[in-house]
Amino acid sequence: MQIDRRFINACMTEKPERLSDAELKACINTLLFNPLAQKELGATDRESLNIVVLRSKAHHFKFLEGYTSWKSVGSWREVTPEGIIIKEYPEEKNVNIEIEFKDRPDEKIGKRLMELFTEFNRRFVKEQLLYVHTKPIEESTLP
């Protein structure tokens, strides 16, 4: 199986806003799921990518090659700097999406995924702030 090094390089260096919709999605899937790309990039550390999004917007993530998801409820408030509540969202119906992937010791892939998901949000999901984060995984049965 061959790997397109130019595409991998573009996924890691091209400004996200310059990628087409298809390229943006392909880059996200490649960085998360392609073992040859991970090897090419020196990815050895196991990480968990987590996305929390409103259930009504979760369909935007169907392009991902694989994930675990579960329903959750969250709450948040818009608050002034003085602590006055402007608006309250006490029972938001969310979906948590979790994906195990490999990152580099310098976290470069994870940081790049944050940039790509920020652009993905701007184009498709349109949340004021899409909550995506990574965390280390110590042990796993996945290869």
HELIX and SHEET records of a PDB file:
HELIX    1   1 ARG A    5  THR A   13  1                                   9    
HELIX    2   2 PRO A   16  ARG A   18  5                                   3    
HELIX    3   3 ASP A   21  PHE A   33  1                                  13    
HELIX    4   4 PRO A   35  GLU A   40  1                                   6    
HELIX    5   5 ARG A   55  PHE A   61  5                                   7    
HELIX    6   6 LYS A  108  PHE A  120  1                                  13    
HELIX    7   7 ASN A  121  VAL A  125  3                                   5    
SHEET    1   A 4 THR A  68  VAL A  79  0                                        
SHEET    2   A 4 ILE A  85  ASP A 103 -1                                        
SHEET    3   A 4 ASP A  45  LEU A  54 -1                                        
SHEET    4   A 4 TYR A 131  PRO A 136 -1                                        
END                                                                             
